[in-house]
């Protein structure tokens, strides 16, 4: 186990609209988190794994009528730092990667847009409330990287490819809610 | 309990984990000098190979470094290497290293000077070496030849070894991934008879009617760490891996690779044949063997 120091600082801005048919908020966070750990990165400062320089969220909700509501959500987060190969060399018949300093590279940025439509059915006397919700996650089908691996190309052994693993494509969902 | 919410969901998930080859900007780094250099106690032309690093996504081989000045020296001798082919520099063929001396490598390439220092440590003699087919019924060995060695490990911790194998004088373990290495942490000062040092894929060699040779080299702790780091690097790829890091180097000024100084001990291997009952044929072993291994054979393979 290695024990080190971490430093984190930043700025948050948050605007919230609560009245009217259109409600929602916009938030922005600028932050930087660094670490110094003896024995890692030659003791030099490096970015923490969870360092996210910019983080934006926009959430809007619009009441079209008393029962009918439309909402949307957009998030944007700077990609996480990662250690990446910046070069390669040959040594005794083998190709060997040269890596950046610890967390010297960056994953692609993460962003996503979701929308939802809610419809409340009319309340009945026995307090039974129910409604239907249709939502679409990741509307514009952004392929957000979960991990990036550097692998040998299948056709050319001298070539390295960046292979991205992503998790969720577009996800439509239909939900029926009731409470009593 | 105030309210209960029951949510019935009808969810269509088109999602699953997918992979895709992407364009990925890792940032360009300037070419870095990579050094593959060695001085040994053998009298021969010693070779230094220089190349420059390239972008990781480049599908060409890294470019060779031509026109560099390369010097290997100890307290007594200074050897200037000549470029025999692009990127390959050699000493005269009368050059050898001496046990116990410090060797300095100096490279002048593109107005930069790179140096490395390595102590040439002595290696013990291989007393006997045996090549035999691994027991395919055991969990540990597949379809491989195993090499057993008899030797006296010198007293005192901090000895590191590397093993190569030759078939009719040709180095078969010629890439770094094929080399075997170890240290004396658990075997310091021991007299071995039959320690397993090398595994050879049966497709790589054909020991019938060939001279098989085992070579043992002394290496430094630094080079041992370098080999270990390369091996760890090879087995990466799981999502639970820690971040990668560069293997250590003994070169200065930002160069990568390693300058090795090694003492060499070689021994022809006794190839062990088994009869159909799985028993070793002792007479046949001795015929293929160097002199003086009869006792070791009797000890290891005698019934």
Interface residues (C-beta under 8 A of the other chain):
Chain A: X82 X83 X84 X85 X86 X87 X88 X89 X90 X91 X92 X93 X94 X95 X96 X97 X98 X99 X100 X102 X103 X104 X105 X108 X143 X145 X146 X147 X148 X149 X150 X151 X153 X156 X158 X159 X160 X161 X162 X163 X164 X165 X166 X167 X168 X169 X170 X171 X172 X173 X174 X175 X176 X177 X178 X179 X180
Chain B: X3 X4 X5 X6 X7 X8 X9 X10 X11 X12 X13 X14 X15 X17 X18 X19 X20 X21 X22 X23 X24 X26 X27 X28 X29 X31 X32 X34 X36 X51 X52 X53 X54 X55 X56 X57 X58 X59 X60 X61 X62 X174 X175 X176 X177 X230 X233 X237 X239 X243 X244 X245 X246 X247 X256 X257 X258
